[in-house]
Amino acid sequence: MTSYVITPPAETLLPVEGGGQFPVRRVYCVGRNYADHAREMGADPDREPPFFFSKPRDAVFTADVVPYPSATQDLHHEVELVLALGGGGAGLTPATAGALVYACAVGVDLTRRDLQADAKKAGRPWDMAKGFDGSGPVGSLKPSPGMKAGAISLAVNGKIRQSGDLSQMIWSPSEIVAHLSALVRLEAGDLIFTGTPAGVGALERGDRVEARIDGLMPLSFALA
């Protein structure tokens, strides 16, 4: 029997449609994977190699109320398709990488935009802008291969802020998984946020966020 010197941290688990729970291992995110969002952030959307950042797994949040984070005056929403991997590997091709996707879900990458802007100016990491507590709300997982098309949207207090289609992604889900597998060995339990369309904007305490992707369970939460 294992003897721990401290109480082991709780697992991060996501509900799966039809029953069961998905244990989260690592959380990866793709930056600027929609051309219109790349433009609104002042970047060139011409198919540059994808770049990645991470969130801690306990940043993944499933509750109906998400706490408004400290140390920011400019919290932004970014609706995204989230891939949940059921297998792993390294150095994969897009053809083999796509087979690793076990399920998909709607997610929101919450960002302390003011902290991110300061980090960019200073040439520093984005960790505290992206990886804070509750920064990755995710809905129920639906077992399915990586989706390539379907409407994606986000509304705040009933007003649409972001609207696009998964087909507008610069890099497809299978290409994203393949690129990431060239940098790290992927394993079952990994989540990958795949980027957001244009329309990102600020959130306030009390706002109700509703994120949707065709064919998946909607994600809804309030900021408190």
C-alpha positions as CSV (number, residue, x, y, z in Angstrom):
1,M,0.0,0.0,0.0
2,T,1.3,3.4,-1.0
3,S,2.1,5.8,1.8
4,Y,1.7,9.5,0.9
5,V,3.4,12.3,2.8
6,I,0.5,14.6,1.9
7,T,-3.0,14.1,0.7
8,P,-2.9,13.3,-3.0
9,P,-4.6,16.0,-5.2
10,A,-8.1,15.3,-6.5
11,E,-8.5,14.0,-10.0
12,T,-9.9,16.2,-12.7
13,L,-12.8,14.4,-14.3
14,L,-15.1,15.3,-17.1
15,P,-18.6,13.7,-17.6
16,V,-19.1,11.7,-20.8
17,E,-22.5,11.5,-22.6
18,G,-24.0,8.1,-22.1
19,G,-22.2,7.6,-18.7
20,G,-18.7,7.4,-17.3
21,Q,-16.1,10.0,-16.5
22,F,-12.9,11.0,-18.4
23,P,-9.8,11.5,-16.3
24,V,-7.8,14.6,-17.4
25,R,-4.0,14.2,-17.7
26,R,-2.7,17.3,-19.4
27,V,-4.3,20.3,-21.1
28,Y,-2.8,21.8,-24.3
29,C,-4.2,24.8,-26.2
30,V,-3.5,26.0,-29.8
31,G,-3.1,29.8,-30.4
32,R,-4.6,31.7,-33.3
33,N,-6.1,28.8,-35.3
34,Y,-8.8,30.9,-37.0
35,A,-7.8,33.5,-39.6
36,D,-10.3,36.1,-38.4
37,H,-9.2,35.8,-34.8
38,A,-5.5,36.0,-35.8
39,R,-6.3,39.2,-37.6
40,E,-8.2,40.7,-34.7
41,M,-5.2,39.9,-32.5
42,G,-2.8,41.7,-34.9
43,A,-1.2,38.5,-36.4
44,D,-0.7,37.1,-39.9
45,P,-3.2,34.2,-40.4
46,D,-1.1,32.7,-43.3
47,R,-0.7,29.0,-42.2
48,E,2.3,29.4,-40.0
49,P,3.1,26.3,-37.9
50,P,0.7,26.1,-34.9
51,F,2.0,27.1,-31.5
52,F,0.9,25.7,-28.2
53,F,0.5,26.7,-24.6
54,S,-0.8,24.8,-21.6
55,K,-3.2,25.1,-18.7
56,P,-2.9,23.0,-15.5
57,R,-5.5,20.2,-15.5
58,D,-7.2,21.5,-12.4
59,A,-8.0,24.7,-14.4
60,V,-10.6,22.6,-16.2
61,F,-14.0,23.6,-14.6
62,T,-17.3,21.9,-14.9
63,A,-19.5,23.9,-12.4
64,D,-22.3,26.2,-13.3
65,V,-20.6,29.1,-11.6
66,V,-17.0,30.1,-12.5
67,P,-15.2,32.5,-10.1
68,Y,-14.0,35.7,-11.6
69,P,-10.2,35.7,-11.3
70,S,-8.1,38.0,-9.3
71,A,-5.4,40.3,-10.7
72,T,-7.3,41.3,-13.9
73,Q,-9.5,44.1,-15.2
74,D,-9.9,42.6,-18.6
75,L,-11.1,39.0,-18.6
76,H,-11.9,37.6,-22.1
77,H,-13.9,34.7,-23.4
78,E,-12.7,32.4,-26.2
79,V,-15.1,29.5,-27.3
80,E,-13.3,26.4,-28.6
81,L,-13.7,22.8,-29.7
82,V,-11.9,20.6,-27.2
83,L,-10.5,17.2,-28.2
84,A,-10.2,14.4,-25.6
85,L,-7.6,11.8,-26.5
86,G,-8.2,8.1,-25.9
87,G,-4.7,7.0,-26.9
88,G,-1.2,8.4,-27.2
89,G,1.9,8.5,-29.3
90,A,4.7,10.6,-30.6
91,G,5.8,11.7,-34.1
92,L,2.4,11.0,-35.6
93,T,1.1,11.7,-39.0
94,P,-2.3,13.4,-39.4
95,A,-3.8,10.1,-40.6
96,T,-2.8,8.3,-37.5
97,A,-3.2,11.3,-35.1
98,G,-7.0,11.6,-35.9
99,A,-7.6,8.1,-34.6
100,L,-6.4,9.1,-31.1
101,V,-9.5,11.4,-30.6
102,Y,-11.9,9.7,-28.3
103,A,-14.4,12.5,-27.7
104,C,-15.1,16.2,-28.3
105,A,-16.7,18.9,-26.1
106,V,-17.4,22.7,-26.0
107,G,-14.8,24.6,-24.0
108,V,-14.0,28.2,-23.2
109,D,-10.5,29.5,-22.8
110,L,-10.7,32.3,-20.3
111,T,-7.9,34.8,-20.6
112,R,-6.6,37.6,-18.4
113,R,-6.0,39.8,-21.5
114,D,-4.3,42.6,-19.6
115,L,-1.8,40.2,-18.1
116,Q,-1.3,38.6,-21.5
117,A,-0.6,42.0,-23.2
118,D,1.9,42.9,-20.5
119,A,3.6,39.6,-20.8
120,K,3.8,40.0,-24.6
121,K,5.4,43.4,-24.3
122,A,8.0,42.2,-21.8
123,G,8.7,39.0,-23.8
124,R,7.6,36.9,-20.8
125,P,5.5,33.7,-20.6
126,W,1.7,33.8,-20.7
127,D,1.2,31.3,-17.9
128,M,-0.6,33.6,-15.4
129,A,-2.8,35.0,-18.2
130,K,-4.0,31.6,-19.3
131,G,-3.5,29.0,-16.5
132,F,-5.3,30.5,-13.5
133,D,-8.0,28.7,-11.4
134,G,-11.2,28.0,-13.4
135,S,-9.7,29.2,-16.7
136,G,-10.9,26.3,-18.7
137,P,-14.6,25.6,-18.4
138,V,-15.5,22.4,-20.4
139,G,-18.8,20.8,-21.1
140,S,-19.8,17.1,-21.4
141,L,-17.7,15.0,-23.7
142,K,-19.4,13.3,-26.7
143,P,-17.6,10.2,-27.9
144,S,-16.8,11.1,-31.6
145,P,-13.8,11.6,-33.9
146,G,-12.3,15.1,-34.2
147,M,-15.0,17.3,-35.8
148,K,-14.0,19.3,-39.0
149,A,-17.2,21.3,-39.5
150,G,-20.1,22.7,-37.6
151,A,-21.3,26.1,-36.3
152,I,-19.4,27.4,-33.2
153,S,-20.7,30.4,-31.2
154,L,-20.7,32.1,-27.8
155,A,-23.3,34.4,-26.3
156,V,-23.0,36.6,-23.3
157,N,-26.3,37.4,-21.5
158,G,-28.2,36.2,-24.6
159,K,-26.2,38.3,-27.2
160,I,-24.0,36.6,-29.7
161,R,-20.4,37.7,-29.4
162,Q,-18.5,34.9,-31.4
163,S,-19.9,33.0,-34.4
164,G,-18.0,30.9,-36.9
165,D,-17.6,27.4,-38.2
166,L,-15.1,24.7,-37.4
167,S,-14.3,24.4,-41.1
168,Q,-12.6,27.8,-40.7
169,M,-9.8,26.4,-38.6
170,I,-6.4,26.9,-40.1
171,W,-5.2,23.6,-38.8
172,S,-7.7,20.6,-38.6
173,P,-8.0,18.5,-35.5
174,S,-5.9,15.7,-36.9
175,E,-3.2,18.1,-38.0
176,I,-3.1,19.8,-34.6
177,V,-2.7,16.4,-32.8
178,A,0.1,15.5,-35.3
179,H,2.0,18.8,-34.8
180,L,1.7,18.5,-31.0
181,S,2.9,14.9,-31.0
182,A,6.2,16.1,-32.6
183,L,6.8,18.2,-29.5
184,V,5.6,16.0,-26.7
185,R,4.4,12.4,-26.3
186,L,0.7,12.4,-26.1
187,E,-1.3,10.1,-23.8
188,A,-4.8,9.0,-23.1
189,G,-6.4,11.7,-20.9
190,D,-4.9,14.7,-22.7
191,L,-7.2,17.6,-23.7
192,I,-6.5,19.9,-26.6
193,F,-8.3,23.3,-27.0
194,T,-8.2,23.9,-30.8
195,G,-8.5,27.7,-31.1
196,T,-11.2,30.3,-31.2
197,P,-13.0,32.4,-34.0
198,A,-13.1,36.2,-34.0
199,G,-15.2,38.2,-31.5
200,V,-13.4,37.6,-28.3
201,G,-14.3,40.2,-25.7
202,A,-14.5,41.2,-22.0
203,L,-16.6,39.6,-19.3
204,E,-18.0,41.0,-16.1
205,R,-19.1,39.5,-12.8
206,G,-22.7,38.3,-13.2
207,D,-22.4,37.6,-16.9
208,R,-24.0,34.4,-18.2
209,V,-21.9,32.7,-20.9
210,E,-23.5,30.2,-23.3
211,A,-21.1,28.4,-25.7
212,R,-22.3,26.1,-28.5
213,I,-21.0,23.8,-31.2
214,D,-23.4,21.9,-33.5
215,G,-23.7,18.3,-32.3
216,L,-22.3,18.8,-28.9
217,M,-23.8,19.5,-25.5
218,P,-23.9,23.3,-24.9
219,L,-21.8,24.8,-22.2
220,S,-23.3,27.4,-19.9
221,F,-21.9,29.1,-16.8
222,A,-22.1,32.4,-14.8
223,L,-19.2,34.5,-13.6
224,A,-19.3,35.3,-9.9
